[in-house]
Amino acid sequence: MAVLKVIEVLANSDKGWEDAAKQAVEQASKSVKNIKSVYINEQSATVKDGKLDNYRVNVKITFEVK
């Protein structure tokens, strides 16, 4: 039986939501090992001059505890 733990991470990107999620996983993997999955919990963005400016994601990252 595996023991899994979930952490919540907030990340942002000026490129898009997918890039923000990718950065969240890359940053978390610096201190968390055995990441198994990511769940995009929430997406938002800021608007500047009528255009999307900064993309934000709230993700839940699941990893196995050994």
N, C-alpha and C positions, 0 to 999 in steps of 0.2 A: 504494500500500500504506500502510495506517495503522499507526502504532506506538501500542500501548496499554500502559498501566501499571496495576498493581493495588496498592492500599494497603488495610491492614486498620484498621478503626476500631471502637472500643468506645463504646457509648452507652447511656444509661438514661433511663427515664421512669416517672412514677408513674401514667400513663394506660394504657399497653399497649405490646406489642412493636411494633406498627405505628408508633406515635408515636415510639418509641425509634429505629427505623430512619429515620423521617422526619427526626428531629433529627440523626442521624449524617450524612445527606446534606446537610442545610442547613448544618451546621457545616463539613463538608469543603469545600463549595462556596465558602466564604469565602476559601480559599487555593488551591483546586484548580479549574481551569477544564476545560471540555469533558467533564464526567462523562457517561458513556454508560450505565452499568448498576450495579446493586447486587445482591449475593448475600448472603442471610442465612445466615451460616455456623453460628451457634450462638445459642440463646435460653436464658435462665435468668431466675429471679426470686427475690426474697427474700420471706419470709413473716413477717407480724407479726400476732399475735393470731388465728392460724388463717386469715388471708386474704392473698392476694397483695398485696405492698406496693410493690415496685419491680421493674420489668421491665427486663431487660438484653439487648442484642443485640451480637453480634460480626459485623460486616459486612465484606465485601470490596467495595470501590468501584473500578470500572474507568473510566479516563479516557484520552482520546486526547492523545498528546504531539505538539505541533506544532512 
